[in-house]
Amino acid sequence: MPQSPFSIIMAFIIVGTLILVAVTLWKTARVVPQKSAFIVERLGKYRKTLEAGFHFLIPFIDVVEYKHTLKEQAIDVPPQACITKDNIAVEVDGILYLQVVDPVKASYGINNYQFASTQLAQTTMRSVIGKLDLDKTFEERDSINNAIVDAVDKASDPWGVKVTRYEVKNILPPKSIKDAMEKQMRAEREKRAMIAESEGEKQAKINRAQGDKQELIERSEGEKQKRINEADGKAQEILRIAAATARGLREIADAINQEGGMNAVNLRIAEGYLQEFGKLAKENNTMIVPTDLSDVSGVLAAISSVLKDTKTMGQ
């Protein structure tokens, strides 16, 4: 059954109304994600900043013109040619970290804060590299980073952007310079190796000399101790011989003082005298004997007199 023109028109009106309602809801209700900010303009003029959450707008009057993330952003700074203080061309790139702290300034303070920050970082990098020699560019990365952060952060303050840090990724000198640097580093390593080897030999000689010295000292100390011990042994021997001799003499003196001791001494002396005299006579030697010693009784009398005198002195 064919539809009437009226029903067709009503269908179009209903569909149009639904589309209008959908568009109105889309323009009226806005959900802002966390760590984001939307800039709302009313009839082309800044109205307000929408923070995270659900918001209603006046349809066809309020418009979300700018959307900003409040998270920290990492922006790659493209490689660029820089001339060092010693006129060496190097290629330097890096990463710039920044964060939007004022969405209104980021919207109306500059057209594109990311592009502007990147360009400012590149120009600052060229300026800083131009003040350093090639060798210093590898050593002074921290100072380069700090200088770029200070310059870009100060310039980006009117843009509502805070530069947190900058990191140099690569510093690439020309191939000829790299070859020369590699040769220099290789020569430096060889030099350090030779120095280390010579220091080792020096220390080894010192250790050997100290060992020889210590050996001589220990040996001399051993010889000294040996001589001391030998001297102590000889002294002990002399003392013991003297003590033994003294004890023997005391025992002989005690034996002489006893009854019959003098007669025993005389007999012993006479025996010894006769034995020695007999030995001299066997060897056909010419002897001059005093007349008073040729008589045994005279000899015994002389010796007895000496013993008596010794006894008297001892008493």
C-alpha positions in Angstrom: 0.0 0.0 0.0 1.6 3.3 -1.1 2.4 5.8 1.6 0.9 9.2 1.4 3.1 12.3 0.9 2.2 13.5 4.4 3.5 10.4 6.1 6.8 10.7 4.1 7.2 14.3 5.2 6.5 13.3 8.8 9.1 10.6 8.6 11.7 13.1 7.3 10.8 15.5 10.1 11.2 12.9 12.8 14.5 11.8 11.4 15.7 15.4 11.2 14.5 16.0 14.7 16.5 13.0 16.0 19.6 14.1 14.1 19.2 17.6 15.5 18.8 16.3 19.0 21.9 14.1 18.6 24.0 17.0 17.3 22.6 19.2 20.1 23.6 16.6 22.7 27.0 16.2 21.1 27.5 20.0 21.2 26.0 20.4 24.7 27.5 17.5 26.8 31.3 17.1 26.9 33.4 14.7 28.9 37.0 15.9 29.6 39.5 13.0 30.2 41.9 13.1 33.2 45.0 15.3 32.9 43.4 17.2 30.0 41.9 20.7 29.6 39.5 22.0 27.0 39.3 25.7 26.1 35.7 26.9 25.5 34.9 30.0 23.4 31.5 31.7 23.3 30.8 33.5 20.0 34.6 33.5 19.3 35.7 34.8 22.7 37.3 32.9 25.5 34.7 31.7 27.9 36.2 29.1 30.3 38.5 26.2 30.7 37.0 22.7 31.2 38.9 20.4 33.5 38.5 16.7 33.8 34.8 15.6 34.2 31.4 16.0 32.7 30.3 19.5 31.4 27.2 21.1 29.7 27.6 23.7 27.0 25.2 26.0 25.2 24.7 24.5 21.8 25.8 26.5 18.8 27.1 29.2 21.1 29.8 27.6 23.2 32.5 25.8 21.2 35.5 23.8 22.4 38.2 25.5 20.4 41.4 24.0 21.9 42.3 20.7 23.6 45.4 20.3 25.6 47.0 17.4 27.5 48.5 18.3 30.9 50.8 15.3 30.9 54.6 15.7 30.4 55.4 15.5 26.7 58.6 14.1 25.1 59.3 15.9 21.8 62.0 14.7 19.5 64.4 17.4 18.4 65.6 16.6 14.8 69.3 16.3 14.1 71.1 19.5 13.1 74.6 20.6 12.1 76.5 22.6 14.7 79.9 24.1 14.5 82.2 23.7 17.5 84.6 26.3 18.8 87.5 24.5 17.0 85.5 24.7 13.7 84.4 21.0 13.6 80.9 20.3 12.2 79.0 17.9 14.3 75.4 16.6 14.1 73.5 16.8 17.3 70.0 15.7 18.2 68.0 15.3 21.4 64.7 15.0 23.3 62.8 17.9 24.9 60.5 17.3 27.8 57.8 19.9 28.5 54.4 20.2 30.1 51.5 22.6 29.7 50.8 24.4 33.0 48.5 27.1 31.7 46.1 25.9 28.9 44.9 29.5 28.2 48.4 30.8 27.5 49.2 27.7 25.5 46.1 28.4 23.4 46.4 32.1 22.9 50.1 32.8 23.7 51.5 31.1 20.6 50.2 29.3 17.6 52.1 26.0 18.1 54.1 25.7 21.3 55.6 22.3 20.4 57.1 23.6 17.2 58.3 26.8 18.9 60.0 25.0 21.7 61.7 22.6 19.3 63.1 25.5 17.2 64.3 27.3 20.3 66.0 24.2 21.6 67.8 23.8 18.2 69.0 27.4 18.1 70.1 27.3 21.8 72.0 24.0 21.1 73.9 25.6 18.2 74.8 28.5 20.4 76.1 26.3 23.3 78.0 23.9 21.0 79.7 26.9 19.3 81.3 27.8 22.7 82.9 24.4 23.2 85.7 22.4 21.7 84.9 19.1 20.2 86.4 17.1 23.1 84.4 19.2 25.6 81.1 18.5 23.8 81.3 14.9 24.9 82.3 15.8 28.4 79.9 18.7 29.0 76.6 17.0 28.1 75.1 18.0 31.5 76.0 21.6 31.0 74.6 21.6 27.5 71.3 20.1 28.7 71.0 22.6 31.5 71.8 25.6 29.3 69.1 24.5 26.8 66.5 23.9 29.6 67.2 27.4 31.1 66.9 29.1 27.7 63.8 27.3 26.5 62.0 27.4 29.8 62.5 31.2 30.1 61.3 31.8 26.6 58.3 29.4 26.9 56.9 31.0 30.1 54.5 33.3 28.2 53.3 30.3 26.4 52.1 28.5 29.5 54.6 25.8 29.0 57.1 24.4 31.6 60.3 22.8 30.2 61.3 20.1 32.6 64.5 18.7 31.0 66.5 18.2 27.8 68.7 15.3 26.9 71.3 15.2 24.1 70.9 11.8 22.3 73.8 11.8 19.9 76.8 13.9 19.0 78.1 12.7 15.6 81.4 14.2 14.3 82.5 13.7 10.6 84.0 10.3 9.7 87.5 11.7 9.3 87.3 13.2 12.8 85.9 9.9 14.2 88.9 8.0 12.6 91.3 10.5 14.1 89.6 10.2 17.5 89.7 6.4 17.4 93.5 6.6 16.6 94.0 9.0 19.5 92.0 6.8 21.9 93.9 3.7 20.7 97.3 5.5 21.2 96.1 6.6 24.6 95.1 3.1 25.6 98.5 1.8 24.4 100.2 4.5 26.4 98.3 3.6 29.5 99.1 -0.1 29.0 102.8 0.7 28.7 102.7 2.9 31.8 100.9 0.2 33.7 103.4 -2.5 32.5 106.4 -0.3 33.5 104.8 0.4 36.9 104.3 -3.3 37.4 108.0 -4.0 36.6 109.0 -1.2 38.9 106.9 -2.5 41.7 108.3 -6.0 41.1 111.9 -4.8 41.3 111.0 -2.9 44.5 109.4 -6.0 46.0 112.4 -8.2 45.0 114.8 -5.6 46.5 112.8 -5.4 49.7 112.7 -9.2 49.8 116.5 -9.4 49.4 117.0 -6.8 52.1 114.6 -8.6 54.4 116.4 -11.8 53.7 119.8 -10.3 54.6 118.4 -8.8 57.7 116.9 -12.1 58.8 120.1 -13.9 58.0 122.2 -11.4 60.0 119.8 -11.6 62.9 120.1 -15.4 62.7 123.9 -15.2 62.7 123.8 -12.7 65.6 121.5 -14.9 67.6 123.8 -17.9 66.8 126.9 -16.1 68.0 125.0 -15.0 71.1 123.9 -18.5 71.8 127.4 -19.9 71.2 128.9 -17.2 73.5 126.3 -18.1 76.1 127.1 -21.8 75.7 130.8 -21.1 76.2 130.2 -18.9 79.2 128.0 -21.6 80.7 130.7 -24.2 80.0 133.4 -22.0 81.6 131.2 -21.4 84.6 130.4 -25.0 85.0 134.1 -26.1 84.6 135.1 -23.4 87.1 132.4 -24.6 89.5 133.5 -28.2 89.0 137.1 -27.3 89.6 136.2 -25.3 92.7 134.2 -28.2 94.0 137.1 -30.5 93.3 139.6 -28.3 95.0 137.3 -28.0 98.0 137.0 -31.7 98.2 140.8 -32.1 97.9 141.3 -29.5 100.7 138.8 -31.3 102.9 140.5 -34.6 102.2 143.9 -33.1 103.1 142.6 -31.7 106.4 141.3 -35.1 107.4 143.5 -37.6 109.4 146.1 -39.2 107.1 145.3 -36.9 104.3 148.7 -35.3 104.2 150.4 -38.7 103.9 148.1 -39.7 101.0 149.0 -36.5 99.2 152.7 -37.1 99.8 152.4 -40.6 98.5 150.5 -39.4 95.4 153.1 -36.7 94.7 155.9 -39.1 95.1 154.3 -41.5 92.6 153.8 -38.8 90.1 157.3 -37.5 90.6 158.9 -40.9 90.1 156.7 -41.6 86.9 157.7 -38.4 85.2 161.3 -38.6 86.2 161.4 -42.1 84.7 159.9 -40.8 81.4 162.6 -38.2 81.2 165.3 -40.8 81.8 164.1 -43.0 79.0 164.6 -40.4 76.2 168.3 -39.9 76.8 167.9 -36.3 77.4 170.5 -34.2 79.2 168.9 -33.0 82.4 170.1 -30.5 85.0 168.4 -31.6 88.3 168.8 -29.5 91.4 170.5 -31.5 94.2 167.7 -30.8 96.6 165.1 -32.3 94.2 167.0 -35.4 93.4 166.1 -36.8 96.7 162.5 -38.0 96.8 162.2 -37.2 100.5 163.4 -33.7 99.9 160.8 -33.2 97.2 158.1 -34.5 99.5 159.2 -32.3 102.3 159.1 -29.2 100.0 155.7 -30.0 98.8 154.4 -30.7 102.3 155.7 -27.4 103.3 153.8 -25.7 100.5 150.6 -27.5 101.4 151.0 -26.6 105.1 151.6 -22.9 104.2 148.5 -23.0 101.9 146.5 -24.6 104.7 147.7 -21.9 107.2 146.7 -19.1 104.8 143.3 -20.6 104.2 142.7 -20.7 107.9 
